Each structure stands twice: as C-alpha cells, then as structure tokens.
C-alpha cells in the first residue's frame, strides 16, 4: 500500500480547473470570445432578443478588455479609473449573459470621503452594484456603507500583506485541511482567527456556512471537525 503525501494550496471552488502558465491572461483570452457578436448569436440561450443581447454584450466585453489593456500603460494617477471601468463593463456583460439584464444605467455606489483612505466608503444605491449582488444570490440594503478596509481585509490572496501593513488581523483566514481515518479537520491560523479562546466562542457566528457540517475539535488549536460522509460537494469550505 502506497502512502501519498500531497498538498494543495488554492481555491476550493467548484467547476472545471485548467492549468496555464499565466492563469489571469488565459481567463481574459477566453473572455475575448464574448466580444464577438457571431460567437454570442450562436451560444446565447434564454434571452428575449438574441441580436440585441449579442450587440450589448460584445460591446461591453470589448470595452472591458481594451480598458484593462489601457490600464497597463497608465500611471498610478489614472490606472484605477480605467481598471474600474474595465471591471464595470465586465460585470454588465456578465449580468447580461446570465440574467438577460440590459438596462443597468447607474453604478449603484456613492463615494463617501474620509480623512484616511482605508476609511473611505462606498454607499450602496440603486444600480449595477445592487443588481450584481442580487444576481449573485445575496442582498444588500440601500444606504449601507462599505469601506475600503472592509474590502481589503476580506481578500484571501492579499491577507498576509494586509496584516503586515495595517497590523490588524484580516477577515479572511487561510484553512489547512487534514483528512484522516474518516474525519476531516479544518485548521485555522490562530493569530488570524483571534486566538483559540475567541475562535471557540465565536466560530459559529464568524463561519456560519460551516455550522451544518462541523463541530469544535478537541482543545489545543483553532480547529473544526467533521465526518467525511457529512461533506457535500466541497461547498462546505466557503468560509
């Protein structure tokens, strides 16, 4: 019997996984297909007006791609603006593909300046942002304010940088998965999870998506335990 010691570091999202030398560029090259009206007319389904949808999506997608390309040539002074409009157009195109939404004309966010840049906030209004949140299966109330710190503290890919710069623990915590003898342990980084005492008292409110599958592991570390047969399709790791 062979014992294989393997480690996987990355996302546990469902779906097709592709290996690429430059994953980000590979994603954008595939998005480029949706900038073709001919490609869209062949592939679009469930839309009211296929020609109108194809025209709308193709323009938005090409704008997203070209604005991203322009960002690379811009300075720090103007790059955030072109990158923002690139993501905005990509969002509009995606909503049109998924839910046939072609009439989102307002951004849906109002800038609220603060003395410190991380404390500056975006106030949710009616528009593209709230429509996107709805399409993604969640809800957000009009008037809610989201700070730049709220956003950056939840980006798992830059959580170490966030901790180093701000000296605060991020709201995104990496998890080590240990599977053995029919049980799975989810081990959280102690200093980012608030310490063992905090973790054991608050894990149910801070990681509600895990409550249905996990119980506290024995004392000694920030860890949750579940039996393997209770896991359902990997979605339990959306912490």
N, C-alpha and C positions, 0 to 999 in steps of 0.2 A: 504494500500500500504506500503510495507516494503522498508526502505532505508538501503542499504548495504554500509558500509564504508570499502572498501578493498584497499590494497596496494600491488603492485607487484614490486619487485626490482630485476632486472636482464636483460638478453638479450632479444631483440625483434626479434631474428632470426626466420625465418620460419622453419617448419618441426616438426617432432614428438618430444614431450617432455616426458622424463621419470624421475620419481622420484627415487632417490637412496641415500643410506646413505653416500656413498663415490662416487660421480659422476665421478671423474677422473679415479678411479680404474675400475668403470663399463665400461667406454669408452675403456680402454686398454684391458679389458677382452673380449669385443666384437671384438676388432681388432685382438685378438688372433685367431679368426676363420679363418682369411685370411692368417694365417700361415700354413694352411692345403691345400695340393695340391688337395685332394679329394673334399674338400668344394669348392675350386675355379673352378675345372673342371665342377662341377655341376651348379655353379652360374654365371660364366663368359659368357658374350654375346658381340657380336660385335667386336671380336678380330680376327686377322689374323690366329694365331696359338694358339689354346687353351692350348695345352700341354706346349709350350714354355712360354706362359704368366703365366700359373699356377706355373711353376717352378720358374720363375723370381720373381713373387710377393710373393710367400711363403717364399723364402729365405730372401728377403728384409724385410718382415714383422717380421719374427722371429729374424733377426738381430736387428731391431728397438726395439723389446720387451726385448731382452736379454741385449742390451746395456743400456736401461733405468734401468733395474734391477741392472746392474753393477754400475750405477751412484750412487745408494743409498749406496753402500759400499765404494765409493771413497771419497777422501778428496777434499777440495776446489781446490787443485792444479791440480787434474786430472778430477774431475767431469764435468767441462764444455766441455771437449773433448768428453767423452763418450756420454753425453747428446746431443751434436751437431750431432754426427754420428747417434744417435738414430733418431733424427728428420729428418736428411738427408735421411736415409733409409725409414722412414715412408713416406716422400714426394715422393721418387722414386716409392714406391709401389702404392701410391695413383694415381700418374700420369699414371702408367701402367694400373690400374683398370679403370680409367675414359677415357683415350685417347689412350690406347694401345701404350704408349711410353716406349720402352725398351732399348734405345740406348743413354741415357744421361750419359756421362762418366766424365764430368768436373763439378766441383762445381759451377762455374759461378760467383765467388766472389774473389776479391783480397784484402788482408788486407793492409790498409794504416795506419801506426802508427802515433799517435800524442802525444804531451807532456802530455796531460791529457786523461785519459781513455775514458771519455764520448765524447771526440772529435775525437777519433779514428774512422776510416771509413772503410767501405767495398765498393770497386769499382766493379760495375756490369760489368761482362764479359759474353761471350757466354758460356752457360752451364745450369746446373739444375735450378739455381735461375731464370734466364730469361725465361726458358721453363715453370717453375711453374707459373710465373706471367702471361704468355700468356694463359696457361690453365685456370687460374682464371678469365680470361676475361679482363685483363688490358695490358698495355705495359710499358716498361721501356727501356730507351736508353742505349746502351753500353757506358761505361765511367762515368755514373752517380755515385756519391759517397754518401753513406748513413751512417751517423754517429750513434754511439750507443745512443747518446742523441736523435736523430731523432726517433729512435725506441722506447725507453723507454718513451718518452713524449707522445706517442700515445697509450699506453696500458691502457685501461679504468680501468681494475681491480686494477692497482697499481698507479693510478693517484694521490691519496692522499699522498702516500709515496713519489712519485716523487716530488710533490710540497713541502713537508716537508724537503726533503734532499737537493734539488737544489735551493729552494726559488724562482723558476720560475713557471709560470703558465703552466700546461700541455696543450698539443694539443688535448687531449681527455676531453670532458666536459660532465658530467652527465646531464641528462634531466629529469625533472619531467613532467608527462603528466596529464593534468587536463581536463576532459571531462564533459561538462555540456551544456544543452539546445541547442543541435545541433551543438555546436562548440567545437573544441579541441585546447587547449593551450599547447605549448611546452615551458616550463620554464627552462632557462639555469642558472647555477650558475654564479652570476655576476662577482665575482673576477676571476674565471677561464675563463670567456668569454671576459675578457678585459675591463669590466665596461660597463655600459649601452650605453654611447656615442659611444664607439668603436663598440659594438655589433650592434647598429642600423645603423652604417655606413658601416660595413664590413660583415654582416651576409650572404649576397648573394654570396660573394666570398669564405667565410670560410665554408659554408654549402651548396654547390651548389645542392646537391641532394634534398634539401627541397624547392628550388625556385619554382618548378612547383606546389607545394601544399600549400605553406604558404605565409602569408603576415605578416608585422610587427603588433604586438598587440599595443594597446594604450601605451603611455609613462608611465614610473613608474617602469619598470623592464625589464630584458632581456628575452623577450617572443615573440613567434611567434603564429599566429592564423590561423586556417583553419577550414572550414566547414566539418563536418564528412562525408558528401557524396562525398567529393573530395579525401578521403583517398583510396588507392588502395592496399589492401592485406598486409598492415603493412610495406611494403618496404620503406615507406617514412622516417622511423626512422634510416636509415643507415647514420648517421652523422659522 
